[in-house]
């Protein structure tokens, strides 16, 4: 006989679904959780075991995926499993449809695409190569400008010395990829916090002496 809580899966359609983490719908949260991400205590609505982790562990548990430090749920029926998979697919489709489409950059001429081989054959200092370099710089300028426009960034950021220094450093690193969302809000943030605390330590020491 199935547990009464199992009926919540198909009939509880009024629960608001987060397209980025739809399977929270099938889980009971036992402590507070941010809008998205982060670890939390949760109880599975089917096996009623309690776990701690992020949405990825919820996904592994309910979709019966091995790994990620959590056991697959043995109480999820084939019918509910199919419902969950369908919900995940629908959410992924909505996110993909809502994602901003790649818009071509202005001033994209034939030099950027078709004359690379000519540039290689005619050397690195000819007029063709100089034209290619000028166009490449224009494209970089447009990408940077579009980052400001689409991200709602203040133009004052362009006066921040770290803004220019970051690009100067990148120019010396072939294939460099900037840090992503998670690295900026976790690893790099903690690293910077520790660095600032070390820098402030001598100042704090003078206060303690007085």
N, C-alpha and C positions, 0 to 999 in steps of 0.2 A: 504493500500500500504506500502510495507516495505521500510525502510530507505536505501538510496544508500550505506551507509557504511556497511550494512549487507552482501553485496556480497564479502567483503574482507575475510570472514571466510573460504570459501571453495576454492576460487581462488588464495588467496595470499599464495601460497605454497613456495615461495622463502624466506619467513621470517624465520630466523634461530630460531629453537626451542631449548630451554634449557630443557633437559630431567627432571631436578629437578623442573622446574616451567614452564611447557609447555603452560599454559593458558595465560601467558603474551602476547601470540600471538594475542589474541582477545581484548587487552586492549591498550589504548593510554596513555603512561606515560607523565605526565606533568612536572616532575622534575627529577633530576638525581637519579639514583639508582645504588647501588653497583652491583657487578657481580651476587650476589645472596642474597636474604634476605633484611631486613631493610624496613622501611616505606617510602612510596612515594605517591605523589598525582597522581591519575589516573582517566581516563574517560572511561567508558564502551562504547564499539563500538556499542552497541545495544540500551540501554535506554538513553545513553548520560548523565547520572548522574555522578557527580564527587565525588570521595571518597579519603580517605587517609588511608593507611594501607600497610600491607605486602602481600606476595603472598597468604597466607592462606585466606585473606579476598576476594581476587580475585576469588579464588576457590569456596568459599562459595557463592559468588554472582552469578557467571556464571553457576554453577552446581545446583543452586536453593536449597541450603542447608540452613536450618534455624540456627540462632545463629551467634556467632562471631561478633556481633555488626554491621551487614550489611544485608540489605534486598535482597532477591533473585531477580534476574533480570526477569522481566515479558515479556521482548521483545525477549528473546532467543527462537527461534522456536524449535519444536521437532526435526527437521532435524539437525539443528546446535547443539542442545543439544547432540544428538547421536554422532555427529562428535567429539565433545569435549570429551565425555566419551571414545570414541575409542582412541583418541590421548593420553589421560591420561593413559589408559591401556597399550598402546604400549610403552610409555616412562617408565612406571614402569617395564615392561618386560625387556627393554634394560638395565635399571639400575640393575635389579636383575641378569641378565645374565653377566653383566660386573663386578659385585661385586666379590671381592676376595673369593675364596672358602676356607672353613675351612680345613686347612692342619693338619694332626695328628702330635702330638709332638713326638720327638724321645725318645727312651728308655721307651716306654710305655709297661710295663710288666704286668704279671698277678696279681701282688700284688695290683695294684691300683684299680682293678675292682672286683676281685673275692674273696679277702681275708679280706674284711672289717668285715664281720660277725665273722670270726675266730679271728680277732684282738680283737673284743669286748668280745668274750667268754674267751680268754686266758689272759685278763688283758692288762694294758696299758704299762707295762715295759718289756714285753717279747721280744725275738729276732725278732719275726714276726712284732711286732709293730714298732720296731726300723727300720727294713727294709722298712716298709710302709712309715714311716716319711722321710727316706732318699730319697725314690723315689719321694715323694710329693715335697720335696725341689728341686730335680732335675727338675721336671716339672715346678715349679715356676721360676727357673733360666732360663729355655728355653723360657717361655712366656715373661719374661722381656727382654731377649736378642732379641727375635723376634720383640718386640716393637721398639727397636733401629734400627734393620736392615730394617724393612718394612717402618718405618717412616722417615728414613734418618736422624736420630738423631746423634749428635756428641757424641763420646764416652767420651768426657770431661764432659758430663752431669752426668756421674756416680760419678764424683768428687764433684759435687754440694752437699753441706750438706743437702739441702732441699730434694734431691732425696732419700737419706738414711733415713732421718727423716720421710718422708711421709710413707715409708714402715714400719718403726717401729711403727708409730701410727696406721696404718691399722691392724697390727698384733693384736692389742688390741680391735678391733671393729669387732665383728662377723657380717657377712652379709653386710659389707660396700661396696658401689658401687662408684667408682670415678666419679667426675663431668664430664659431657659431653661437647660437642663442644659449645653449646649455653651458658651454665653456665660459661665456661672459658672465653668467649669473651665478656660477658655482666656483669652479677651480680658479679662474683668473681673479674673481672678486675676493676670494679668501686669500689668495697669494698677495694681492695688493694691500689687503687689510693687515696682514702680518708684516709686510714691508713698512707700512706707515707706522705701525706700533713700534717696530725696531728703530725707525728714525726718531720717534718721539721719546724713546727711552732716556737719552741723555738729558732732555729737558725735564722729564718727570723726576729724574734723579736730583736735579738742582732744587726742585720744589720740596723734596723730602728732606734735603739737608737743612732747609730753613724751617 
